[in-house]
Amino acid sequence: MRTCNHNFPGADRETSDNFARDVATDEKAMIDAISGLRQKEACSLEAIGYLMGADPAQISRYLKGTRSTTLTNYIRIARALGYRSRLVLEKADVGGTSAHVLSDLKIVPHQVRTIRQGGRK
């Protein structure tokens, strides 16, 4: 799926891996839900592709999870199936040390220095 070595470059490797694992789990849940709707509605990949202006093979890759896409495309697929979607954001499980990354983050402001030609004055 993803070829990036560090999905959350501002975090340490362990935190980045944990976040990436959580994102992958959420994406899989979304794919499973949409695939379930497709089976329930007995809608072909060709019909979804036609409505979206996309190749049915591309839609298949999205729904198999072999190719990531945008949240917008998942919502468009659901809409093509006759469903509206609603995004629900829940507080993440705070079981690990990575749960408070933003509150523990300390960014030191940088100073812009002007260097004049001919040395400092």
N, C-alpha and C positions, 0 to 999 in steps of 0.2 A: 504494500500500500504506500506508505510514506518512505521517502528515502532520506529525509532529514535526520541527522544524528542527534539533534538536541531540539525538541519541540518547543520548549520554553527556555530560550537562551539566557534569560535573566535569572534563572534558578539553578541551584546545584543539580548535578546529574540525577541523584535519587529523587528529588522533588520533581524534576522534569519528567522522569520516567513514570512516577506515580500519577502526575497530571495527565500525561499522554495515555496511560492505561485507563483512567477514568473517562477521558474523552472518547476513546475507542469503544468502551462499554456503552456509553450513551448513544454513540452513532449506531452501534449494533442493535440496540433496543429500538431505535427509530426505524432502521431497515426492516427489522422483524415485524414491527407494527404495520408498516406500509405493505410488506409482502403478504401479511395476513389479510389486509383489506383487499389486495389484488385477488387473492384466492376466493375471498367471500363474494366479491363482485364479478368474478370470472371475466376479468378484463385482460385483453391480450397486450403484449408488449408493443405490438404494432399500433394499436389504438392509442396507447399512452404516448408513444413516440410521435404519432401523427399530431396529436393535440399539442405536444410540446415543441414540435418542429425538430425532433432529434431522432437519431438512428435507434431502432429497437434494441440493437446490440449494446448500445451505450446505456440505455435504460436497464438492460439486463445486468450489466457490470455494476451499476449503482446498487441494484437490489440484491446482488450476490455479495456485495461488500468488497469486491476485488478492485473497485475504483472509487475513490472518495469524490465527493462533489460538495457543492455548497448547501447550506441549510435551505436556501431559496429553492433549489432544485428538488429537494425532498418535499418541500411544501407544495411545489408545482405538481409533483407526481400525485400526492394525496388529493390535490384539487382536481386533477384529471380523473381520479377515481370517484369523484363526487363528494369528497370530504373536505371540510375546513380543518385547519389545525390551529392549535393554541400551544404556545410555549410556556411551560411552567418551570420556574427556576426555584430549586430547593437548596437549602443550606447543605453544603457538602459534609460528609462524615468527617468528624474531627479526630479520628483515631490515631493519625500519625503526627509527626512533628512538622510536616509540611502544611498543615492546615492554616497557620497564621503567617504565611509567607509575606503577604502585603503589610500586615501590621508590624512585622519584625524588620521590614526593609528600611534601611537608612541610606538615603541618597544624599551625598554631599554635593552642595551646589558648587559649580566650577566658576572660576574667575577668568574673565577674558583679559588677556594681557596684550598690550600693544607693544610691539618691538619696533623701534624706530631704526631706520637705516643709519649706519655710522655709529652704532653702540647706544648704550643707555645714557640718558641725560637726566 
